[in-house]
Amino acid sequence: MKQWLRRLWRDQKGATAIEYGLIVSLVVIAMIAALGNFANSTVGMWNNVSDNVAASS
């Protein structure tokens, strides 16, 4: 049992997987924030287009 716990304590595979998971989660959070800002700007653009189309009719 002690040998198994020592081997588990020294194993780096799990730590690497956790690090990769954290990196991926940070990238996803950055993408969501960027897409949120992009969506807000495109909503304004489409509202402007709609207003111009309604005014020209």
mmJSON file of the N, C-alpha and C atoms, coordinates in Angstrom:
{"data_MODEL":{"atom_site":{
"group_PDB":["ATOM","ATOM","ATOM","ATOM","ATOM","ATOM","ATOM","ATOM","ATOM","ATOM","ATOM","ATOM","ATOM","ATOM","ATOM","ATOM","ATOM","ATOM","ATOM","ATOM","ATOM","ATOM","ATOM","ATOM","ATOM","ATOM","ATOM","ATOM","ATOM","ATOM","ATOM","ATOM","ATOM","ATOM","ATOM","ATOM","ATOM","ATOM","ATOM","ATOM","ATOM","ATOM","ATOM","ATOM","ATOM","ATOM","ATOM","ATOM","ATOM","ATOM","ATOM","ATOM","ATOM","ATOM","ATOM","ATOM","ATOM","ATOM","ATOM","ATOM","ATOM","ATOM","ATOM","ATOM","ATOM","ATOM","ATOM","ATOM","ATOM","ATOM","ATOM","ATOM","ATOM","ATOM","ATOM","ATOM","ATOM","ATOM","ATOM","ATOM","ATOM","ATOM","ATOM","ATOM","ATOM","ATOM","ATOM","ATOM","ATOM","ATOM","ATOM","ATOM","ATOM","ATOM","ATOM","ATOM","ATOM","ATOM","ATOM","ATOM","ATOM","ATOM","ATOM","ATOM","ATOM","ATOM","ATOM","ATOM","ATOM","ATOM","ATOM","ATOM","ATOM","ATOM","ATOM","ATOM","ATOM","ATOM","ATOM","ATOM","ATOM","ATOM","ATOM","ATOM","ATOM","ATOM","ATOM","ATOM","ATOM","ATOM","ATOM","ATOM","ATOM","ATOM","ATOM","ATOM","ATOM","ATOM","ATOM","ATOM","ATOM","ATOM","ATOM","ATOM","ATOM","ATOM","ATOM","ATOM","ATOM","ATOM","ATOM","ATOM","ATOM","ATOM","ATOM","ATOM","ATOM","ATOM","ATOM","ATOM","ATOM","ATOM","ATOM","ATOM","ATOM","ATOM","ATOM","ATOM","ATOM","ATOM","ATOM"],
"id":[1,2,3,4,5,6,7,8,9,10,11,12,13,14,15,16,17,18,19,20,21,22,23,24,25,26,27,28,29,30,31,32,33,34,35,36,37,38,39,40,41,42,43,44,45,46,47,48,49,50,51,52,53,54,55,56,57,58,59,60,61,62,63,64,65,66,67,68,69,70,71,72,73,74,75,76,77,78,79,80,81,82,83,84,85,86,87,88,89,90,91,92,93,94,95,96,97,98,99,100,101,102,103,104,105,106,107,108,109,110,111,112,113,114,115,116,117,118,119,120,121,122,123,124,125,126,127,128,129,130,131,132,133,134,135,136,137,138,139,140,141,142,143,144,145,146,147,148,149,150,151,152,153,154,155,156,157,158,159,160,161,162,163,164,165,166,167,168,169,170,171],
"type_symbol":["N","C","C","N","C","C","N","C","C","N","C","C","N","C","C","N","C","C","N","C","C","N","C","C","N","C","C","N","C","C","N","C","C","N","C","C","N","C","C","N","C","C","N","C","C","N","C","C","N","C","C","N","C","C","N","C","C","N","C","C","N","C","C","N","C","C","N","C","C","N","C","C","N","C","C","N","C","C","N","C","C","N","C","C","N","C","C","N","C","C","N","C","C","N","C","C","N","C","C","N","C","C","N","C","C","N","C","C","N","C","C","N","C","C","N","C","C","N","C","C","N","C","C","N","C","C","N","C","C","N","C","C","N","C","C","N","C","C","N","C","C","N","C","C","N","C","C","N","C","C","N","C","C","N","C","C","N","C","C","N","C","C","N","C","C","N","C","C","N","C","C"],
"label_atom_id":["N","CA","C","N","CA","C","N","CA","C","N","CA","C","N","CA","C","N","CA","C","N","CA","C","N","CA","C","N","CA","C","N","CA","C","N","CA","C","N","CA","C","N","CA","C","N","CA","C","N","CA","C","N","CA","C","N","CA","C","N","CA","C","N","CA","C","N","CA","C","N","CA","C","N","CA","C","N","CA","C","N","CA","C","N","CA","C","N","CA","C","N","CA","C","N","CA","C","N","CA","C","N","CA","C","N","CA","C","N","CA","C","N","CA","C","N","CA","C","N","CA","C","N","CA","C","N","CA","C","N","CA","C","N","CA","C","N","CA","C","N","CA","C","N","CA","C","N","CA","C","N","CA","C","N","CA","C","N","CA","C","N","CA","C","N","CA","C","N","CA","C","N","CA","C","N","CA","C","N","CA","C","N","CA","C","N","CA","C","N","CA","C","N","CA","C","N","CA","C"],
"label_alt_id":[null,null,null,null,null,null,null,null,null,null,null,null,null,null,null,null,null,null,null,null,null,null,null,null,null,null,null,null,null,null,null,null,null,null,null,null,null,null,null,null,null,null,null,null,null,null,null,null,null,null,null,null,null,null,null,null,null,null,null,null,null,null,null,null,null,null,null,null,null,null,null,null,null,null,null,null,null,null,null,null,null,null,null,null,null,null,null,null,null,null,null,null,null,null,null,null,null,null,null,null,null,null,null,null,null,null,null,null,null,null,null,null,null,null,null,null,null,null,null,null,null,null,null,null,null,null,null,null,null,null,null,null,null,null,null,null,null,null,null,null,null,null,null,null,null,null,null,null,null,null,null,null,null,null,null,null,null,null,null,null,null,null,null,null,null,null,null,null,null,null,null],
"label_comp_id":["MET","MET","MET","LYS","LYS","LYS","GLN","GLN","GLN","TRP","TRP","TRP","LEU","LEU","LEU","ARG","ARG","ARG","ARG","ARG","ARG","LEU","LEU","LEU","TRP","TRP","TRP","ARG","ARG","ARG","ASP","ASP","ASP","GLN","GLN","GLN","LYS","LYS","LYS","GLY","GLY","GLY","ALA","ALA","ALA","THR","THR","THR","ALA","ALA","ALA","ILE","ILE","ILE","GLU","GLU","GLU","TYR","TYR","TYR","GLY","GLY","GLY","LEU","LEU","LEU","ILE","ILE","ILE","VAL","VAL","VAL","SER","SER","SER","LEU","LEU","LEU","VAL","VAL","VAL","VAL","VAL","VAL","ILE","ILE","ILE","ALA","ALA","ALA","MET","MET","MET","ILE","ILE","ILE","ALA","ALA","ALA","ALA","ALA","ALA","LEU","LEU","LEU","GLY","GLY","GLY","ASN","ASN","ASN","PHE","PHE","PHE","ALA","ALA","ALA","ASN","ASN","ASN","SER","SER","SER","THR","THR","THR","VAL","VAL","VAL","GLY","GLY","GLY","MET","MET","MET","TRP","TRP","TRP","ASN","ASN","ASN","ASN","ASN","ASN","VAL","VAL","VAL","SER","SER","SER","ASP","ASP","ASP","ASN","ASN","ASN","VAL","VAL","VAL","ALA","ALA","ALA","ALA","ALA","ALA","SER","SER","SER","SER","SER","SER"],
"label_asym_id":["A","A","A","A","A","A","A","A","A","A","A","A","A","A","A","A","A","A","A","A","A","A","A","A","A","A","A","A","A","A","A","A","A","A","A","A","A","A","A","A","A","A","A","A","A","A","A","A","A","A","A","A","A","A","A","A","A","A","A","A","A","A","A","A","A","A","A","A","A","A","A","A","A","A","A","A","A","A","A","A","A","A","A","A","A","A","A","A","A","A","A","A","A","A","A","A","A","A","A","A","A","A","A","A","A","A","A","A","A","A","A","A","A","A","A","A","A","A","A","A","A","A","A","A","A","A","A","A","A","A","A","A","A","A","A","A","A","A","A","A","A","A","A","A","A","A","A","A","A","A","A","A","A","A","A","A","A","A","A","A","A","A","A","A","A","A","A","A","A","A","A"],
"label_entity_id":["1","1","1","1","1","1","1","1","1","1","1","1","1","1","1","1","1","1","1","1","1","1","1","1","1","1","1","1","1","1","1","1","1","1","1","1","1","1","1","1","1","1","1","1","1","1","1","1","1","1","1","1","1","1","1","1","1","1","1","1","1","1","1","1","1","1","1","1","1","1","1","1","1","1","1","1","1","1","1","1","1","1","1","1","1","1","1","1","1","1","1","1","1","1","1","1","1","1","1","1","1","1","1","1","1","1","1","1","1","1","1","1","1","1","1","1","1","1","1","1","1","1","1","1","1","1","1","1","1","1","1","1","1","1","1","1","1","1","1","1","1","1","1","1","1","1","1","1","1","1","1","1","1","1","1","1","1","1","1","1","1","1","1","1","1","1","1","1","1","1","1"],
"label_seq_id":[1,1,1,2,2,2,3,3,3,4,4,4,5,5,5,6,6,6,7,7,7,8,8,8,9,9,9,10,10,10,11,11,11,12,12,12,13,13,13,14,14,14,15,15,15,16,16,16,17,17,17,18,18,18,19,19,19,20,20,20,21,21,21,22,22,22,23,23,23,24,24,24,25,25,25,26,26,26,27,27,27,28,28,28,29,29,29,30,30,30,31,31,31,32,32,32,33,33,33,34,34,34,35,35,35,36,36,36,37,37,37,38,38,38,39,39,39,40,40,40,41,41,41,42,42,42,43,43,43,44,44,44,45,45,45,46,46,46,47,47,47,48,48,48,49,49,49,50,50,50,51,51,51,52,52,52,53,53,53,54,54,54,55,55,55,56,56,56,57,57,57],
"pdbx_PDB_ins_code":[null,null,null,null,null,null,null,null,null,null,null,null,null,null,null,null,null,null,null,null,null,null,null,null,null,null,null,null,null,null,null,null,null,null,null,null,null,null,null,null,null,null,null,null,null,null,null,null,null,null,null,null,null,null,null,null,null,null,null,null,null,null,null,null,null,null,null,null,null,null,null,null,null,null,null,null,null,null,null,null,null,null,null,null,null,null,null,null,null,null,null,null,null,null,null,null,null,null,null,null,null,null,null,null,null,null,null,null,null,null,null,null,null,null,null,null,null,null,null,null,null,null,null,null,null,null,null,null,null,null,null,null,null,null,null,null,null,null,null,null,null,null,null,null,null,null,null,null,null,null,null,null,null,null,null,null,null,null,null,null,null,null,null,null,null,null,null,null,null,null,null],
"Cartn_x":[0.829,0.0,0.869,1.962,2.852,3.516,3.909,4.551,3.573,2.34,1.328,1.099,1.033,0.851,2.05,3.254,4.459,4.459,4.11,4.072,3.011,1.879,0.815,1.265,1.976,2.449,3.46,4.285,5.334,4.845,3.707,3.187,2.896,3.439,3.274,2.215,1.688,0.711,-0.56,-1.033,-2.248,-2.048,-0.878,-0.581,-0.528,0.053,0.125,-1.268,-2.109,-3.477,-4.232,-4.046,-4.71,-4.202,-2.898,-2.335,-2.914,-2.987,-3.577,-5.047,-5.745,-7.145,-7.308,-6.428,-6.488,-6.17,-5.199,-4.846,-6.022,-6.64,-7.791,-8.939,-9.172,-10.271,-10.002,-8.756,-8.427,-8.613,-8.246,-8.438,-9.923,-10.729,-12.172,-12.784,-12.361,-12.88,-12.516,-11.292,-10.879,-11.706,-11.984,-12.791,-14.217,-14.786,-16.15,-16.214,-15.216,-15.196,-15.058,-14.182,-13.983,-15.243,-15.875,-17.096,-18.237,-18.281,-19.304,-19.149,-17.914,-17.671,-17.985,-17.622,-17.899,-19.401,-20.141,-21.597,-22.249,-21.775,-22.352,-22.139,-20.972,-20.714,-21.535,-21.742,-22.532,-24.011,-24.496,-25.9,-26.119,-25.188,-25.291,-25.255,-24.41,-24.314,-25.633,-26.221,-27.469,-28.626,-28.616,-29.644,-29.52,-28.288,-28.045,-28.541,-28.274,-28.743,-30.27,-30.877,-32.341,-32.928,-32.331,-32.822,-32.698,-31.576,-31.374,-32.349,-32.627,-33.585,-34.993,-35.343,-36.68,-36.813,-35.75,-35.813,-35.894,-35.307,-35.324,-36.633,-37.416,-38.666,-39.773],
"Cartn_y":[-1.196,0.0,1.255,1.243,2.408,2.644,1.549,1.71,2.308,1.883,2.395,3.889,4.298,5.711,6.545,5.996,6.728,6.884,5.797,5.859,6.857,6.866,7.808,9.243,9.465,10.802,11.324,10.442,10.846,10.925,10.371,10.336,11.75,12.104,13.45,13.507,12.375,12.367,13.117,12.932,13.627,15.123,15.536,16.963,17.61,16.916,17.453,17.587,16.608,16.675,17.833,18.05,19.167,20.492,20.6,21.836,22.118,21.088,21.276,21.673,21.087,21.449,22.897,23.367,24.773,25.711,25.348,26.182,26.251,25.117,25.087,25.916,25.825,26.596,28.098,28.525,29.946,30.415,29.579,29.929,30.049,29.144,29.192,30.437,30.791,32.009,33.234,33.289,34.422,34.473,33.318,33.284,33.749,33.346,33.766,35.269,35.821,37.268,38.008,37.526,38.178,38.079,36.927,36.773,37.61,37.779,38.638,40.074,40.561,41.929,42.051,41.05,41.062,41.039,40.25,40.168,41.505,42.19,43.495,44.494,44.476,45.42,45.061,43.781,43.426,43.702,43.598,43.94,45.418,46.253,47.68,47.937,47.202,47.362,46.975,45.849,45.408,46.33,46.893,47.875,49.113,49.522,50.665,50.366,49.177,48.785,48.786,48.248,48.206,49.605,50.508,51.883,52.568,52.339,52.944,52.385,51.097,50.488,51.029,51.135,51.643,53.103,53.898,55.306,55.516,54.609,54.779,54.278,53.529,52.979,53.979],
"Cartn_z":[0.0,0.0,0.0,0.808,0.853,-0.492,-1.149,-2.461,-3.471,-3.416,-4.33,-4.097,-2.841,-2.534,-2.964,-2.752,-3.213,-4.729,-5.416,-6.876,-7.349,-6.684,-7.019,-6.753,-5.671,-5.311,-6.325,-6.864,-7.814,-9.257,-9.536,-10.903,-11.393,-12.543,-13.104,-14.197,-14.624,-15.717,-15.352,-14.164,-13.735,-13.642,-13.147,-13.034,-14.412,-15.369,-16.729,-17.322,-17.104,-17.628,-16.997,-15.719,-15.048,-15.595,-15.829,-16.389,-17.768,-18.61,-19.937,-19.832,-18.901,-18.7,-18.289,-17.41,-16.996,-18.148,-18.966,-20.12,-21.092,-21.363,-22.29,-21.73,-20.421,-19.839,-19.924,-19.749,-19.891,-21.33,-22.29,-23.706,-24.016,-23.5,-23.742,-23.113,-21.907,-21.26,-22.081,-22.603,-23.437,-24.722,-25.315,-26.539,-26.271,-25.155,-24.827,-24.623,-23.944,-23.727,-25.056,-25.925,-27.224,-28.084,-28.078,-28.876,-28.316,-27.006,-26.409,-26.864,-26.878,-27.352,-28.84,-29.609,-31.046,-31.301,-30.539,-30.715,-30.41,-29.361,-29.035,-30.165,-30.789,-31.883,-33.124,-33.396,-34.578,-34.367,-33.153,-32.882,-33.191,-32.779,-33.088,-34.585,-35.287,-36.737,-37.406,-37.013,-37.631,-37.266,-36.074,-35.727,-36.603,-36.883,-37.755,-39.173,-39.669,-41.0,-41.035,-39.994,-39.935,-39.925,-39.16,-39.115,-40.476,-41.165,-42.482,-43.51,-43.44,-44.384,-44.106,-42.854,-42.502,-42.9,-42.787,-43.135,-44.637,-45.416,-46.871,-47.488,-46.754,-47.319,-47.321],
"occupancy":[1.0,1.0,1.0,1.0,1.0,1.0,1.0,1.0,1.0,1.0,1.0,1.0,1.0,1.0,1.0,1.0,1.0,1.0,1.0,1.0,1.0,1.0,1.0,1.0,1.0,1.0,1.0,1.0,1.0,1.0,1.0,1.0,1.0,1.0,1.0,1.0,1.0,1.0,1.0,1.0,1.0,1.0,1.0,1.0,1.0,1.0,1.0,1.0,1.0,1.0,1.0,1.0,1.0,1.0,1.0,1.0,1.0,1.0,1.0,1.0,1.0,1.0,1.0,1.0,1.0,1.0,1.0,1.0,1.0,1.0,1.0,1.0,1.0,1.0,1.0,1.0,1.0,1.0,1.0,1.0,1.0,1.0,1.0,1.0,1.0,1.0,1.0,1.0,1.0,1.0,1.0,1.0,1.0,1.0,1.0,1.0,1.0,1.0,1.0,1.0,1.0,1.0,1.0,1.0,1.0,1.0,1.0,1.0,1.0,1.0,1.0,1.0,1.0,1.0,1.0,1.0,1.0,1.0,1.0,1.0,1.0,1.0,1.0,1.0,1.0,1.0,1.0,1.0,1.0,1.0,1.0,1.0,1.0,1.0,1.0,1.0,1.0,1.0,1.0,1.0,1.0,1.0,1.0,1.0,1.0,1.0,1.0,1.0,1.0,1.0,1.0,1.0,1.0,1.0,1.0,1.0,1.0,1.0,1.0,1.0,1.0,1.0,1.0,1.0,1.0,1.0,1.0,1.0,1.0,1.0,1.0],
"B_iso_or_equiv":[0.0,0.0,0.0,0.0,0.0,0.0,0.0,0.0,0.0,0.0,0.0,0.0,0.0,0.0,0.0,0.0,0.0,0.0,0.0,0.0,0.0,0.0,0.0,0.0,0.0,0.0,0.0,0.0,0.0,0.0,0.0,0.0,0.0,0.0,0.0,0.0,0.0,0.0,0.0,0.0,0.0,0.0,0.0,0.0,0.0,0.0,0.0,0.0,0.0,0.0,0.0,0.0,0.0,0.0,0.0,0.0,0.0,0.0,0.0,0.0,0.0,0.0,0.0,0.0,0.0,0.0,0.0,0.0,0.0,0.0,0.0,0.0,0.0,0.0,0.0,0.0,0.0,0.0,0.0,0.0,0.0,0.0,0.0,0.0,0.0,0.0,0.0,0.0,0.0,0.0,0.0,0.0,0.0,0.0,0.0,0.0,0.0,0.0,0.0,0.0,0.0,0.0,0.0,0.0,0.0,0.0,0.0,0.0,0.0,0.0,0.0,0.0,0.0,0.0,0.0,0.0,0.0,0.0,0.0,0.0,0.0,0.0,0.0,0.0,0.0,0.0,0.0,0.0,0.0,0.0,0.0,0.0,0.0,0.0,0.0,0.0,0.0,0.0,0.0,0.0,0.0,0.0,0.0,0.0,0.0,0.0,0.0,0.0,0.0,0.0,0.0,0.0,0.0,0.0,0.0,0.0,0.0,0.0,0.0,0.0,0.0,0.0,0.0,0.0,0.0,0.0,0.0,0.0,0.0,0.0,0.0],
"pdbx_formal_charge":[null,null,null,null,null,null,null,null,null,null,null,null,null,null,null,null,null,null,null,null,null,null,null,null,null,null,null,null,null,null,null,null,null,null,null,null,null,null,null,null,null,null,null,null,null,null,null,null,null,null,null,null,null,null,null,null,null,null,null,null,null,null,null,null,null,null,null,null,null,null,null,null,null,null,null,null,null,null,null,null,null,null,null,null,null,null,null,null,null,null,null,null,null,null,null,null,null,null,null,null,null,null,null,null,null,null,null,null,null,null,null,null,null,null,null,null,null,null,null,null,null,null,null,null,null,null,null,null,null,null,null,null,null,null,null,null,null,null,null,null,null,null,null,null,null,null,null,null,null,null,null,null,null,null,null,null,null,null,null,null,null,null,null,null,null,null,null,null,null,null,null],
"auth_seq_id":[1,1,1,2,2,2,3,3,3,4,4,4,5,5,5,6,6,6,7,7,7,8,8,8,9,9,9,10,10,10,11,11,11,12,12,12,13,13,13,14,14,14,15,15,15,16,16,16,17,17,17,18,18,18,19,19,19,20,20,20,21,21,21,22,22,22,23,23,23,24,24,24,25,25,25,26,26,26,27,27,27,28,28,28,29,29,29,30,30,30,31,31,31,32,32,32,33,33,33,34,34,34,35,35,35,36,36,36,37,37,37,38,38,38,39,39,39,40,40,40,41,41,41,42,42,42,43,43,43,44,44,44,45,45,45,46,46,46,47,47,47,48,48,48,49,49,49,50,50,50,51,51,51,52,52,52,53,53,53,54,54,54,55,55,55,56,56,56,57,57,57],
"auth_comp_id":["MET","MET","MET","LYS","LYS","LYS","GLN","GLN","GLN","TRP","TRP","TRP","LEU","LEU","LEU","ARG","ARG","ARG","ARG","ARG","ARG","LEU","LEU","LEU","TRP","TRP","TRP","ARG","ARG","ARG","ASP","ASP","ASP","GLN","GLN","GLN","LYS","LYS","LYS","GLY","GLY","GLY","ALA","ALA","ALA","THR","THR","THR","ALA","ALA","ALA","ILE","ILE","ILE","GLU","GLU","GLU","TYR","TYR","TYR","GLY","GLY","GLY","LEU","LEU","LEU","ILE","ILE","ILE","VAL","VAL","VAL","SER","SER","SER","LEU","LEU","LEU","VAL","VAL","VAL","VAL","VAL","VAL","ILE","ILE","ILE","ALA","ALA","ALA","MET","MET","MET","ILE","ILE","ILE","ALA","ALA","ALA","ALA","ALA","ALA","LEU","LEU","LEU","GLY","GLY","GLY","ASN","ASN","ASN","PHE","PHE","PHE","ALA","ALA","ALA","ASN","ASN","ASN","SER","SER","SER","THR","THR","THR","VAL","VAL","VAL","GLY","GLY","GLY","MET","MET","MET","TRP","TRP","TRP","ASN","ASN","ASN","ASN","ASN","ASN","VAL","VAL","VAL","SER","SER","SER","ASP","ASP","ASP","ASN","ASN","ASN","VAL","VAL","VAL","ALA","ALA","ALA","ALA","ALA","ALA","SER","SER","SER","SER","SER","SER"],
"auth_asym_id":["A","A","A","A","A","A","A","A","A","A","A","A","A","A","A","A","A","A","A","A","A","A","A","A","A","A","A","A","A","A","A","A","A","A","A","A","A","A","A","A","A","A","A","A","A","A","A","A","A","A","A","A","A","A","A","A","A","A","A","A","A","A","A","A","A","A","A","A","A","A","A","A","A","A","A","A","A","A","A","A","A","A","A","A","A","A","A","A","A","A","A","A","A","A","A","A","A","A","A","A","A","A","A","A","A","A","A","A","A","A","A","A","A","A","A","A","A","A","A","A","A","A","A","A","A","A","A","A","A","A","A","A","A","A","A","A","A","A","A","A","A","A","A","A","A","A","A","A","A","A","A","A","A","A","A","A","A","A","A","A","A","A","A","A","A","A","A","A","A","A","A"],
"auth_atom_id":["N","CA","C","N","CA","C","N","CA","C","N","CA","C","N","CA","C","N","CA","C","N","CA","C","N","CA","C","N","CA","C","N","CA","C","N","CA","C","N","CA","C","N","CA","C","N","CA","C","N","CA","C","N","CA","C","N","CA","C","N","CA","C","N","CA","C","N","CA","C","N","CA","C","N","CA","C","N","CA","C","N","CA","C","N","CA","C","N","CA","C","N","CA","C","N","CA","C","N","CA","C","N","CA","C","N","CA","C","N","CA","C","N","CA","C","N","CA","C","N","CA","C","N","CA","C","N","CA","C","N","CA","C","N","CA","C","N","CA","C","N","CA","C","N","CA","C","N","CA","C","N","CA","C","N","CA","C","N","CA","C","N","CA","C","N","CA","C","N","CA","C","N","CA","C","N","CA","C","N","CA","C","N","CA","C","N","CA","C","N","CA","C","N","CA","C","N","CA","C"],
"pdbx_PDB_model_num":[1,1,1,1,1,1,1,1,1,1,1,1,1,1,1,1,1,1,1,1,1,1,1,1,1,1,1,1,1,1,1,1,1,1,1,1,1,1,1,1,1,1,1,1,1,1,1,1,1,1,1,1,1,1,1,1,1,1,1,1,1,1,1,1,1,1,1,1,1,1,1,1,1,1,1,1,1,1,1,1,1,1,1,1,1,1,1,1,1,1,1,1,1,1,1,1,1,1,1,1,1,1,1,1,1,1,1,1,1,1,1,1,1,1,1,1,1,1,1,1,1,1,1,1,1,1,1,1,1,1,1,1,1,1,1,1,1,1,1,1,1,1,1,1,1,1,1,1,1,1,1,1,1,1,1,1,1,1,1,1,1,1,1,1,1,1,1,1,1,1,1]
}}}
